[in-house]
Amino acid sequence: MGNFLYSINELCDLWNKLGDIPVCENGMKIDEPFLHFEKGSDVLEIWHWFEKQDHRFIVGDVGGMIGQDHPYRKMDEKQKNVDKYEQTPSL
């Protein structure tokens, strides 16, 4: 699997937590700290941070809350299968 700080499932959980953070200034700044982002951080900066954590996480595709049935939740398992296949020695 790629060398990501967070798994895609962890990013999904963090995305859901971000949804609970109040925003101000026309919805473009957070009104409470979130992870390493201070109160007043730009929402777009946070969205870009999510996308930098894993190239498969695309804010425009996510939408609102990420439920357990969201396709992103299955990505880690699919990647494990690919990695396992790639590590299988060929004859």
N, C-alpha and C positions, 0 to 999 in steps of 0.2 A: 504494500500500500504506500501511497505517497507520504512524505515526511511532513505531516500536518500537525500543528499544535493541538488542534481540536478535531475530533471525528465529526463527520457530517451530522450524526445524531446529537452530539453535544452542541453543535452550531444551531441545530433546530431548537433545542431546549433554550439556548441563549436568545435566539430570535423571539421565542415566545415570552421570555422574561423582558426583553426590550419592549414588547407590546404593552407591558404593564407600567412602563416608565412614562410619567406625564411629560407633555411637551408644551412649549410656550412660543411666543413670537411667530404666530401663524403656522405652528406645527413644524418649524424648521430647527428648533433647538430643544434639547432635553432639559427638563426642569429638575432633575435629580441626577446624581452620579450613576453611571452604569459601567461596570468593569473598571477599566483604566480611564474612561472618559469622564471628565468633570461636568458638573452642572453647567449648562450653557453651550455644551458641545453641539456642533452642527450634525443634524440627523444624516445628511448625505455622507459626511465623514465616517460615521458609524457604519452605514450601509457598505461603503467601500471597504472598510475594515473586514466586514463579514466576507465579502467576495475575495479578499486577499488571503483569508485563512484557508480557503479551499476553492479552487477554480470551478468546481462543480456547483457551488452555492451561488446562485444568481438571484439577486434581490428581486429583479423584475419577474421572475418565475415563481417566487415564493408566495407572495400575497400576504394574507394576514396570519392567523395562527396556523402552526404546522401540526396537524393531528398525527396520530400513530399510523394512519393509512396513507399519509402523504408519500409520493414516490421518493422523496429525498431520504426518508427513513430506511429505505431498502438499499441505498447506494453502498453503504459500508459492507453489507453482506455480499453484494455482487462483486465489489472490489476484492474482498477476501478470496472469493472463488477464482477470480482472474489471477491474483497473486499466487495462489496455490497451484494453479495450472502452469503458470510461467516458471515456477520453481521445480516442477516435476522434471527429472532428468530424462532426456530423450535417448532412445536406444540406437 
